[in-house]
Amino acid sequence: MQVTRLSSKGQVIIPKALRAAHHWEVGQELIAIDVGDGILLKPKKPFAETTLAQVAGCLSYQGKLKSLDELEDAIRQGVIQQWHDRS
């Protein structure tokens, strides 16, 4: 357990070992949650949490189904084009 103090401005320093353990860096946004006898700090996520069922609709495909060979060929062509563009 590590001890820290509340400043006159209401600021608390999170000990370096805890910041490192959670990979929190300068500018990290945190959510403060009242848990009754204390406060829980959690990193703010860039997007609201969703389930696969909530987003699966955007994955639908209306065209003719592609075979595995067609998919692999498209990937191959994309890689060749990407390398060609770098020349």
Residue frames relative to the residue before (quaternion, step in Angstrom):
aa qw qx qy qz dx dy dz
M 1.0000 0.0000 0.0000 0.0000 0.00 0.00 0.00
Q 0.1589 -0.7747 0.6071 0.0782 3.55 -1.03 0.85
V 0.3039 -0.7574 0.5569 0.1545 3.57 -1.08 0.79
T 0.0058 -0.7687 0.6396 -0.0096 3.55 -1.10 0.80
R 0.3540 -0.7398 0.5340 0.2053 3.60 -1.26 0.26
L 0.4456 -0.6428 0.5570 0.2794 3.50 -1.30 0.52
S 0.3428 -0.7516 0.5248 0.2053 3.60 -0.76 1.03
S 0.6760 -0.4803 0.3628 0.4252 3.58 -1.30 0.15
K 0.6741 0.4608 -0.2855 0.5017 3.60 1.25 -0.36
G 0.5740 -0.6157 0.3736 0.3896 3.60 1.25 0.16
Q 0.5149 0.6505 -0.4119 0.3770 3.58 1.23 0.31
V 0.1516 -0.7602 0.6273 0.0756 3.52 -1.20 0.72
I 0.3072 -0.7275 0.5802 0.1994 3.57 -0.97 0.82
I 0.2751 -0.7323 0.5996 0.1692 3.55 -0.81 1.05
P 0.4930 -0.6889 0.4344 0.3059 3.60 -0.62 1.07
K 0.6370 -0.5862 0.3663 0.3412 3.54 -1.08 0.89
A 0.6456 0.5312 -0.3321 0.4367 3.61 0.91 -0.86
L 0.6668 0.4860 -0.3025 0.4772 3.61 1.01 -0.76
R 0.6274 0.5230 -0.3361 0.4689 3.60 1.01 -0.79
A 0.6698 0.4963 -0.2974 0.4654 3.57 0.94 -0.89
A 0.6514 0.5351 -0.3166 0.4348 3.59 0.94 -0.87
H 0.7493 0.3608 -0.1933 0.5206 3.58 1.11 -0.71
H 0.4123 -0.7369 0.4407 0.3045 3.59 1.34 0.08
W 0.3406 0.7205 -0.5207 0.3063 3.57 1.01 0.88
E 0.1008 -0.7995 0.5919 0.0178 3.55 -0.84 1.03
V 0.7312 -0.3966 0.3096 0.4608 3.55 -1.31 0.14
G 0.7923 0.2877 -0.2309 0.4861 3.56 -0.90 0.94
Q 0.4195 0.7070 -0.4702 0.3210 3.60 1.26 -0.10
E 0.2813 -0.7439 0.5798 0.1767 3.58 -0.83 0.95
L 0.1229 -0.7977 0.5899 0.0226 3.54 -0.93 0.99
I 0.3047 -0.7032 0.6089 0.2049 3.53 -1.22 0.58
A 0.2235 -0.7653 0.5921 0.1172 3.59 -0.87 1.00
I 0.0681 -0.8074 0.5859 -0.0163 3.57 -0.66 1.17
D 0.3595 -0.7212 0.5552 0.2059 3.57 -0.81 1.06
V 0.0608 -0.8147 0.5767 0.0030 3.59 -0.66 1.12
G 0.7066 -0.4655 0.2533 0.4690 3.57 1.11 0.66
D 0.8345 0.0760 -0.0199 0.5453 3.58 0.28 -1.21
G 0.7997 0.1095 -0.0838 0.5844 3.59 1.24 0.28
I 0.4460 -0.6502 0.5411 0.2925 3.51 -1.34 -0.26
L 0.2336 -0.7505 0.6064 0.1199 3.55 -0.98 0.94
L 0.1692 -0.7697 0.6084 0.0939 3.59 -0.86 0.97
K 0.0056 0.7850 -0.6184 0.0373 3.54 -0.86 1.04
P 0.5275 -0.6211 0.4550 0.3591 3.61 -1.04 0.64
K 0.4339 -0.6697 0.5352 0.2772 3.55 -1.04 0.81
K 0.3225 -0.7398 0.5591 0.1898 3.56 -0.87 0.97
P 0.5550 -0.6422 0.4056 0.3393 3.61 -1.00 0.74
F 0.7781 0.1701 -0.0978 0.5968 3.59 1.16 -0.53
A 0.5769 -0.5583 0.4528 0.3878 3.56 -1.18 0.45
E 0.5304 -0.6253 0.4621 0.3377 3.57 -1.06 0.73
T 0.0387 -0.7832 0.6206 -0.0037 3.55 -1.05 0.86
T 0.4039 -0.6728 0.5513 0.2834 3.54 -1.27 0.21
L 0.6599 -0.4952 0.3730 0.4245 3.56 -1.24 0.32
A 0.6274 0.5528 -0.3355 0.4338 3.58 1.01 -0.81
Q 0.6545 0.5246 -0.3160 0.4434 3.61 1.06 -0.70
V 0.7845 0.3278 -0.1720 0.4976 3.60 1.03 -0.65
A 0.4640 0.7156 -0.4329 0.2918 3.60 1.23 -0.26
G 0.5736 0.6173 -0.3801 0.3815 3.60 1.08 -0.57
C 0.6468 0.5212 -0.3301 0.4484 3.59 1.07 -0.60
L 0.6343 0.5537 -0.3262 0.4296 3.60 1.24 -0.20
S 0.4601 0.6997 -0.4546 0.3035 3.60 1.21 -0.10
Y 0.1902 -0.7676 0.6069 0.0792 3.54 -1.14 0.74
Q 0.2806 -0.8082 0.5018 0.1275 3.60 -0.68 1.07
G 0.6335 0.5754 -0.3324 0.3964 3.61 1.14 -0.48
K 0.7272 -0.3744 0.3319 0.4699 3.53 -1.40 -0.23
L 0.5017 -0.6568 0.4684 0.3123 3.59 -0.93 0.86
K 0.3453 -0.7363 0.5519 0.1845 3.55 -1.08 0.82
S 0.4287 -0.6718 0.5343 0.2819 3.56 -1.11 0.67
L 0.6632 -0.4863 0.3783 0.4250 3.55 -1.26 0.26
D 0.6322 0.5284 -0.3336 0.4582 3.61 1.00 -0.77
E 0.6516 0.5087 -0.3159 0.4657 3.59 0.99 -0.82
L 0.6432 0.5166 -0.3213 0.4650 3.59 1.00 -0.80
E 0.6705 0.4931 -0.2982 0.4673 3.59 0.89 -0.93
D 0.6367 0.5231 -0.3264 0.4631 3.59 1.03 -0.77
A 0.6491 0.5109 -0.3184 0.4651 3.60 0.96 -0.81
I 0.6371 0.5105 -0.3269 0.4760 3.59 1.00 -0.78
R 0.6407 0.5334 -0.3146 0.4539 3.58 0.95 -0.94
Q 0.6682 0.4992 -0.2946 0.4664 3.58 0.92 -0.94
G 0.6407 0.5281 -0.3222 0.4548 3.58 1.02 -0.78
V 0.6496 0.5045 -0.3132 0.4748 3.58 0.99 -0.82
I 0.6441 0.5147 -0.3207 0.4663 3.59 0.92 -0.89
Q 0.6638 0.5024 -0.3033 0.4637 3.60 0.92 -0.91
Q 0.6409 0.5274 -0.3307 0.4492 3.59 0.96 -0.85
W 0.6780 0.4706 -0.2923 0.4832 3.61 0.92 -0.85
H 0.6240 0.5376 -0.3395 0.4543 3.59 1.05 -0.73
D 0.6612 0.5253 -0.2979 0.4451 3.58 0.99 -0.85
R 0.6511 0.5250 -0.3141 0.4492 3.61 1.15 -0.52
S 0.5636 0.6292 -0.3757 0.3812 3.58 1.22 -0.38
